[in-house]
Amino acid sequence: MKIHKEGQQIAALLLILTLLSSAITIAQKENNLVLIVLSCLLFLFTLIIVFFYRYPDRKCSINENAIYIPADGEVVACEKVFEKDYFKAEMLQISVFMSIYNVHVNWAPVAGKIVWKLHNDGKNYPARNPKSSELNEFCKTVIRLNNGKEVMVNQIAGIMARRIVNNKEVGETIRQGDELGIIKFGSRVDLFIPLESDIKINIGQKVKAITTVAATI
């Protein structure tokens, strides 16, 4: 287990401030309630940041016929929808809600080439709200498999989320299980897959990224 690079600087800063505040508190001849409370709060914030940005050393069993779940959380939707931005056709959509307790790193569900990407700013509806898929900040990434089929991962900001990080570029090759990005503080991920895919999950199911198989193709 390590800390994601997006959280390393803030975690280090909070730790330094915690140690500095604690040292000043100890150096005081008399107990200073304000410094004690400040030290405790800084330590608490440091723990929260480390917990949120934790980055598990997770291994993916490569399977060219499998589409893995790209995020930890709970399946809140599994239905046929019309995807209007890239496919402009009906696709199967699997949506995973990530609570503040889940790991917020996202991974590639399949291997292939990134052929399209769209990052759009938006509102901050709760991630469980169906409106969040279209109205919140999102980043859509389409991966073309070696067999020509395509899969889209849509990272969606939630009511607490303030930034979606996705450093992958169009034309880049990505392996199944590679990191795709991270969504900061509460979010949801939609997975769009071909209609003929064989679904392997159920609504309400707790799932684990690049471990739980969403479908086979």
C-alpha positions, 0 to 999 in steps of 0.5 A: 500500500502506498499514497497516490502521487496526487496526494503525496505533497498535501500529505507531506505538508500536513505531516510537517505542520503536525510535527511542527505544531506538536513540537511547539506544544511540547516546548511550551512550559504550560499546556496551550489548549489551542495548540493541542487542539490544532495538533490533533486536528492536523494529525486527523487531517493527515490521516484522512488524506492518507486514507483517501489517497491510498494506492493498493498494490493490486495485480490484474489477471490478464484476460482478453475476453474479460472487461473488468470493473474499473473502480471499487464501489457498488454497482448502481446501474446496469442497463441499455442506454444511448451513448451520444458523445462518441458511439452515438448508439445503444450500449450497455452501461454499468455504473459504479458508485464510489463512497468516501471509504472506497479506493478512488484510483481507477484502472483500465478494464481492458487492453488496447489503444486510446482512440478518443477522450473528452474532459468536460467541466460541469455541476456537482450533483450527488454521484448516485443521482442519474443526472450526474452522468451527463451534468457533472464534470466528467472525463470519457476515455474510449479504448479500442481492443485488438479485436476492434471492439471499443469500451468507454470509461466515464469518470464522473465527479460527485458532490464532493469531488473537485477534480478528475485526474486522467493523464492518458492521451489519445493514441497511447497504448494501455494495458489491462489493469494499468492506472487510468486516473483518480477522482478526488473526493467522492465520485462515480464511474460509468462503463460503456460496453458492446450490447452483445457482452455477457454481463457478470455482475448485478445491481447492488453488488460490491465490486473491486477494480481489476478484480471483479469481471463486469462482462465477457466479450 
